[in-house]
Amino acid sequence: MVIIISGGSGSGKSAYAEKKILSLRGAEPLYYLATMQIYDTEGKKKVERHRKLREGKGFVTIEQPLNVGAAADAVEEQASVLLECMSNLAANEMFANAETGLPEVSQVEERVMGSVRMLAERTKHLVIVTNNVFEDGNSYDEGTMRYMETLGRINCRLAELADEVTEVVAGIPVEVK
């Protein structure tokens, strides 16, 4: 089962995603697939906050900021996996080699979706957290706009693949699919 949890920054989507995966989990192993790359103090604080939220809940954490499909081998068959977060993963994949130029949107989309399919085939439950970055109405530089387009296309493909899609708004989960 694939479940997508979407929402804006600070919407409560991470806490909801943790509750969701814990409610689905039976006796199978529980994994937290972390995609955030830490660059500064703010990033460290965010990661620490998420670690404290997971404390004592039985998660095995795998740090995988790129190519989450490579983590599939480290995940036991039929495990429950929380992938946090697609927006970080998409950014990491897009900007990993930015000095040589940005990849095409379709390249990043295919690479990410291939990894997600690998995880989905191996797991019993796959809950994916993603951001809704499209509501502020601002225009950005070309790289940011390309990232937003990429994440938007990935989110649409994830929604097609998913059994359930939930948007979290101000801490309130709204079932979409």
Steps between C-alpha positions, in 0.01 A plus 500: 500500500633844402377806687589860416484769769525854363482844655667835534794579721411457868160348419542195725550257212803329658326433830194372314716275278664345807161432659378349174792259453484396867127431470556279193798310632459149625797291607711596198818710532457878495736728306541874474665593170646848554585707193605834649853618444621712790674820397458731799385541860136535397518166316662335803222631725231370265659155484537488879135598544392218270729252680345593834151454353597147388677407824376177652268418209711219358628663180824388340633815331672490163659826383463504120503852350540369142386189312256362757470189285847405626352479851250236386759226557548619860125481566364159597233349273145603594618770742316822573694804377454872556683702233559854627494703277448501124566873471849454645564200279390683184721798588796277580463312171457821301783703651755226582716598203376853444847625411479297178146621426154397610356174367179495302181482704414163345838352599452584867136391487590159353790445739286578805198303383717198418633505856150536645375205295789287630406586857128448439561152359709399799292645783168422660426866576678798348400841636656793312501856632514780243459876500249712322725782378259654252273722707698818557455631144851641478733477204852377562826454316523239223652226721233536766221506242644184341513336844137594566395359163692180573347456845156573359537233234638251754212575738248435219665168416515404866128576534426274202705220658360549850219310663431801722584871482453733797566872519569638846371855548572677829543162669175360359525204261275531194457176303542567127514147362 
